[in-house]
Amino acid sequence: MESLLVSALVVAIAEIGDKTQLLAIILATRFKKPVPIILGILVATLANHALAALAGSLVSGFFDGVWFKWAIAVSFIAMAAWALIPDKADDDMPGGGGRYGVFLTTTIAFFLVEMGDKTQIATVALGARFHDVLWVAAGTTLGMMAANIPAVYLGEAATKIVPLKYVRLGAALIFLVLGVWAGIEAFKG
């Protein structure tokens, strides 16, 4: 249960202001069809984060030494620093929608844009930390949906509700705490 809750909280906070959330806002303002956009985000996130959590869990199984535990701790601390950097909508984000429909366009765009994103890398680290692919993927997907459903329904107004500067600071603090926690466990073991 801890892996579900921590994963959901970390990703929900990290997703605010992230490029995939900006993509959700762009898709919502462009297509004005929230249900297929939300379903596309759900499918893409489930697939992407299940693979990321699996990768983290598998990698940690091969490298179960103290140095790997330190690497996980350092990766969380690096994520804390990365969380402080604001994202912008990339010009190379997949677009379209006319030919493939809103659902498929959203699914493909979200899956591709999430590759190498903060939340995907956090999911890999969480998978390595908790060794629980199902609950980590469920938690990170829950966090993504918690951050993106309001963005889809509120569109551009969602970015004005919460000052992103403070959200990034909160996300950085959470990643830092997870890094210190992992570091303490590495020191013990």
Long-range contacts (C-beta under 8 A, 24 or more apart in sequence): 1-135, 2-130, 3-126, 3-129, 3-130, 3-132, 3-135, 3-136, 3-139, 4-135, 4-136, 4-138, 4-139, 4-142, 5-139, 6-126, 6-130, 6-139, 6-178, 7-123, 7-126, 7-130, 7-135, 7-136, 7-138, 7-139, 7-140, 7-142, 7-143, 8-139, 8-140, 8-142, 8-143, 8-146, 9-143, 9-174, 10-122, 10-126, 10-140, 10-143, 10-171, 10-174, 10-175, 10-178, 11-119, 11-122, 11-123, 11-139, 11-140, 11-142, 11-143, 11-144, 11-147, 12-142, 12-143, 12-144, 12-146, 12-147, 13-143, 13-147, 13-167, 13-170, 13-171, 13-174, 14-79, 14-83, 14-118, 14-119, 14-122, 14-143, 14-171, 14-174, 14-175, 15-119, 15-143, 15-144, 15-147, 15-148, 16-147, 16-162, 16-164, 16-167, 16-168, 16-171, 17-86, 17-87, 17-159, 17-164, 17-167, 17-168, 18-87, 18-117, 18-118, 18-119, 18-147, 19-87, 19-88, 19-89, 19-90, 19-93, 19-113, 19-117, 20-110, 20-113, 20-114, 20-117, 20-119, 20-144, 20-148, 21-147, 21-148, 21-151, 22-87, 22-88, 22-89, 23-89, 23-93, 23-109, 23-110, 23-113, 24-110, 24-148, 24-151, 24-152, 25-151, 25-152, 25-155, 25-156, 25-158, 25-159, 26-89, 26-93, 27-97, 27-102, 27-105, 27-106, 27-109, 27-152, 28-151, 28-152, 28-153, 28-155, 29-155, 29-156, 30-97, 31-97, 31-102, 33-102, 34-152, 34-153, 36-101, 36-102, 36-103, 36-106, 37-102, 37-103, 37-106, 37-152, 38-145, 38-148, 38-149, 38-152, 39-103, 39-106, 40-102, 40-103, 40-104, 40-105, 40-106, 40-107, 40-109, 40-110, 41-106, 41-107, 41-110, 41-144, 41-145, 41-148, 41-152, 42-141, 42-145, 43-107, 44-106, 44-107, 44-108, 44-109, 44-110, 44-111, 44-114, 45-110, 45-114, 45-140, 45-141, 45-144, 45-145, 46-137, 46-141, 47-111, 48-110, 48-111, 48-114, 48-115, 48-120, 49-114, 49-119, 49-120, 49-123, 49-136, 49-137, 49-140, 49-141, 49-144, 50-133, 50-137, 52-120, 52-121, 52-123, 52-124, 52-127, 52-137, 52-140, 53-123, 53-124, 53-126, 53-127, 53-132, 53-133, 53-136, 53-137, 53-140, 54-127, 54-133, 54-137, 55-124, 55-127, 56-123, 56-124, 56-125, 56-126, 56-127, 56-128, 56-129, 56-136, 57-127, 57-128, 57-130, 57-131, 57-132, 57-133, 57-136, 59-124, 59-128, 60-127, 60-128, 60-129, 60-131, 61-131, 66-186, 66-189, 68-128, 69-182, 69-185, 69-186, 69-189, 70-183, 70-186, 72-125, 72-128, 72-129, 72-182, 72-186, 73-179, 73-180, 73-181, 73-182, 73-183, 73-185, 73-186, 74-179, 74-183, 75-121, 75-125, 75-179, 76-125, 76-175, 76-176, 76-178, 76-179, 76-182, 77-175, 77-176, 77-179, 77-180, 77-183, 79-118, 79-121, 79-122, 79-125, 79-175, 79-179, 80-171, 80-172, 80-173, 80-174, 80-175, 80-176, 80-179, 81-172, 82-118, 83-118, 83-168, 83-171, 83-172, 83-175, 84-168, 84-169, 84-172, 85-168, 86-164, 86-168, 87-118, 119-143, 119-144, 122-175, 129-178, 129-182
